[in-house]
Amino acid sequence: MTATLNETAPTLDAPVEVRFTAKGTPLAVRHEARIWAVVAEPVHWFDRCDWWNTSRRAPVGSGDMVSVEHWRVEVRLGGSTSARRTFHLRREPLSEQWLLAAVTDG
């Protein structure tokens, strides 16, 4: 079931700010001016974009053009006992910007 935030569906593929621990694990997510604290062990993985369908061209040495980074984090509004949500965060190759790919209840 898709979660709702503020009584409306969240904007997906929207930029979010992610705060990380010193070890590189997500600690909190800022989405639509609200801070969501990570409350369980996050899941981290990479997959490959379909580079053959994109028009990406890059000079030699420009970096990894195909690895998409993902985190699945369970969050709740910071300092509250609100219901848990699961955020799927995604970062495209060579990007510094995290995107909110999906939100589910629980």
C-alpha positions, 0 to 999 in steps of 0.5 A, spaced: 500 500 500 502 506 498 503 511 503 500 518 504 504 524 507 500 530 509 494 527 506 496 527 499 500 522 495 508 524 496 512 527 490 516 521 487 522 522 484 523 528 488 529 531 491 531 529 498 536 531 503 539 525 506 544 525 513 549 520 514 553 517 519 560 517 519 560 510 517 556 512 511 549 509 513 543 514 512 541 517 519 535 522 517 531 524 511 529 531 509 523 531 505 518 536 504 521 540 509 520 535 514 525 530 518 524 523 518 529 519 522 531 512 520 529 507 525 531 500 523 537 498 519 537 500 512 538 496 506 543 498 501 544 495 494 546 497 487 544 496 480 545 498 473 542 503 469 540 501 462 545 505 459 544 502 452 537 506 452 540 512 454 544 517 450 550 518 455 556 519 453 562 521 457 570 522 456 575 517 458 576 517 466 569 521 468 567 515 472 562 510 473 556 511 468 552 505 470 551 504 477 545 506 481 545 506 488 539 505 492 537 505 500 531 502 503 530 505 510 524 505 515 523 512 518 518 516 522 517 523 523 523 525 528 522 525 535 515 522 535 511 516 535 508 516 528 507 510 524 513 508 520 514 509 513 519 505 508 522 510 503 526 507 497 532 512 496 535 512 489 541 516 486 543 516 479 550 515 476 555 521 477 549 525 481 550 527 488 542 528 489 538 523 492 531 522 490 525 519 493 523 513 489 517 510 493 514 510 499 510 505 503 507 504 509 510 500 515 
